[in-house]
């Protein structure tokens, strides 16, 4: 995927998604913020989010969260 964004802009998008996803985990699973970050950082979803080639950072937080929820239901992340 070709992107007109600078690496810094892509990182900002990734950071914003990370913040949103962490908040969703805290709200939906009642994790502490630290637990939510641990779950997120060890997930395949986060690995894919960090890979510029996937373009996942362009997606809405809800869309990316649906991948993470599916991963939590089907695999051991934590």
C-alpha positions as protocol buffer text, in pm:
chain_id: "A"
residue {
  index: 1
  type: UNK
  ca { x: 0 y: 0 z: 0 }
}
residue {
  index: 2
  type: UNK
  ca { x: 143 y: 333 z: -103 }
}
residue {
  index: 3
  type: UNK
  ca { x: 101 y: 607 z: 153 }
}
residue {
  index: 4
  type: UNK
  ca { x: 146 y: 980 z: 125 }
}
residue {
  index: 5
  type: UNK
  ca { x: 181 y: 1001 z: 500 }
}
residue {
  index: 6
  type: UNK
  ca { x: 517 y: 1058 z: 659 }
}
residue {
  index: 7
  type: UNK
  ca { x: 647 y: 797 z: 903 }
}
residue {
  index: 8
  type: UNK
  ca { x: 566 y: 1039 z: 1185 }
}
residue {
  index: 9
  type: UNK
  ca { x: 206 y: 1077 z: 1066 }
}
residue {
  index: 10
  type: UNK
  ca { x: 164 y: 700 z: 1042 }
}
residue {
  index: 11
  type: UNK
  ca { x: 298 y: 666 z: 1396 }
}
residue {
  index: 12
  type: UNK
  ca { x: 49 y: 923 z: 1523 }
}
residue {
  index: 13
  type: UNK
  ca { x: -236 y: 723 z: 1369 }
}
residue {
  index: 14
  type: UNK
  ca { x: -104 y: 404 z: 1527 }
}
residue {
  index: 15
  type: UNK
  ca { x: -68 y: 573 z: 1866 }
}
residue {
  index: 16
  type: UNK
  ca { x: -423 y: 709 z: 1849 }
}
residue {
  index: 17
  type: UNK
  ca { x: -558 y: 364 z: 1763 }
}
residue {
  index: 18
  type: UNK
  ca { x: -360 y: 214 z: 2050 }
}
residue {
  index: 19
  type: UNK
  ca { x: -519 y: 464 z: 2289 }
}
residue {
  index: 20
  type: UNK
  ca { x: -868 y: 390 z: 2157 }
}
residue {
  index: 21
  type: UNK
  ca { x: -820 y: 12 z: 2167 }
}
residue {
  index: 22
  type: UNK
  ca { x: -687 y: 30 z: 2521 }
}
residue {
  index: 23
  type: UNK
  ca { x: -993 y: 227 z: 2628 }
}
residue {
  index: 24
  type: UNK
  ca { x: -1224 y: -29 z: 2468 }
}
residue {
  index: 25
  type: UNK
  ca { x: -1050 y: -311 z: 2655 }
}
residue {
  index: 26
  type: UNK
  ca { x: -1082 y: -124 z: 2985 }
}
residue {
  index: 27
  type: UNK
  ca { x: -1452 y: -56 z: 2924 }
}
residue {
  index: 28
  type: UNK
  ca { x: -1554 y: -394 z: 2781 }
}
residue {
  index: 29
  type: UNK
  ca { x: -1331 y: -635 z: 2973 }
}
residue {
  index: 30
  type: UNK
  ca { x: -1280 y: -429 z: 3291 }
}
residue {
  index: 31
  type: UNK
  ca { x: -903 y: -452 z: 3261 }
}
residue {
  index: 32
  type: UNK
  ca { x: -686 y: -197 z: 3432 }
}
residue {
  index: 33
  type: UNK
  ca { x: -510 y: 29 z: 3180 }
}
residue {
  index: 34
  type: UNK
  ca { x: -189 y: -164 z: 3242 }
}
residue {
  index: 35
  type: UNK
  ca { x: -360 y: -499 z: 3180 }
}
residue {
  index: 36
  type: UNK
  ca { x: -526 y: -364 z: 2867 }
}
residue {
  index: 37
  type: UNK
  ca { x: -193 y: -249 z: 2730 }
}
residue {
  index: 38
  type: UNK
  ca { x: -36 y: -587 z: 2807 }
}
residue {
  index: 39
  type: UNK
  ca { x: -317 y: -765 z: 2623 }
}
residue {
  index: 40
  type: UNK
  ca { x: -298 y: -529 z: 2329 }
}
residue {
  index: 41
  type: UNK
  ca { x: 82 y: -528 z: 2301 }
}
residue {
  index: 42
  type: UNK
  ca { x: 97 y: -908 z: 2297 }
}
residue {
  index: 43
  type: UNK
  ca { x: -175 y: -949 z: 2037 }
}
residue {
  index: 44
  type: UNK
  ca { x: -142 y: -1035 z: 1670 }
}
residue {
  index: 45
  type: UNK
  ca { x: -374 y: -743 z: 1601 }
}
residue {
  index: 46
  type: UNK
  ca { x: -119 y: -501 z: 1746 }
}
residue {
  index: 47
  type: UNK
  ca { x: 159 y: -666 z: 1548 }
}
residue {
  index: 48
  type: UNK
  ca { x: -43 y: -615 z: 1230 }
}
residue {
  index: 49
  type: UNK
  ca { x: -125 y: -257 z: 1330 }
}
residue {
  index: 50
  type: UNK
  ca { x: 246 y: -180 z: 1357 }
}
residue {
  index: 51
  type: UNK
  ca { x: 317 y: -325 z: 1011 }
}
residue {
  index: 52
  type: UNK
  ca { x: 280 y: -38 z: 764 }
}
residue {
  index: 53
  type: UNK
  ca { x: 218 y: -283 z: 481 }
}
residue {
  index: 54
  type: UNK
  ca { x: -120 y: -389 z: 627 }
}
residue {
  index: 55
  type: UNK
  ca { x: -260 y: -36 z: 624 }
}
residue {
  index: 56
  type: UNK
  ca { x: -450 y: -124 z: 940 }
}
residue {
  index: 57
  type: UNK
  ca { x: -364 y: 216 z: 1086 }
}
residue {
  index: 58
  type: UNK
  ca { x: -600 y: 367 z: 825 }
}
residue {
  index: 59
  type: UNK
  ca { x: -900 y: 181 z: 965 }
}
residue {
  index: 60
  type: UNK
  ca { x: -1147 y: 301 z: 1224 }
}
residue {
  index: 61
  type: UNK
  ca { x: -1088 y: 205 z: 1588 }
}
residue {
  index: 62
  type: UNK
  ca { x: -1408 y: 0 z: 1589 }
}
residue {
  index: 63
  type: UNK
  ca { x: -1298 y: -199 z: 1286 }
}
residue {
  index: 64
  type: UNK
  ca { x: -956 y: -274 z: 1432 }
}
residue {
  index: 65
  type: UNK
  ca { x: -1117 y: -358 z: 1768 }
}
residue {
  index: 66
  type: UNK
  ca { x: -1335 y: -618 z: 1598 }
}
residue {
  index: 67
  type: UNK
  ca { x: -1015 y: -800 z: 1496 }
}
residue {
  index: 68
  type: UNK
  ca { x: -885 y: -781 z: 1852 }
}
residue {
  index: 69
  type: UNK
  ca { x: -1214 y: -906 z: 1997 }
}
residue {
  index: 70
  type: UNK
  ca { x: -1213 y: -1200 z: 1759 }
}
residue {
  index: 71
  type: UNK
  ca { x: -855 y: -1275 z: 1857 }
}
residue {
  index: 72
  type: UNK
  ca { x: -944 y: -1264 z: 2226 }
}
residue {
  index: 73
  type: UNK
  ca { x: -1230 y: -1509 z: 2166 }
}
residue {
  index: 74
  type: UNK
  ca { x: -1025 y: -1755 z: 1963 }
}
residue {
  index: 75
  type: UNK
  ca { x: -671 y: -1738 z: 2101 }
}
residue {
  index: 76
  type: UNK
  ca { x: -483 y: -1684 z: 2422 }
}
residue {
  index: 77
  type: UNK
  ca { x: -331 y: -1337 z: 2399 }
}
residue {
  index: 78
  type: UNK
  ca { x: -236 y: -1268 z: 2760 }
}
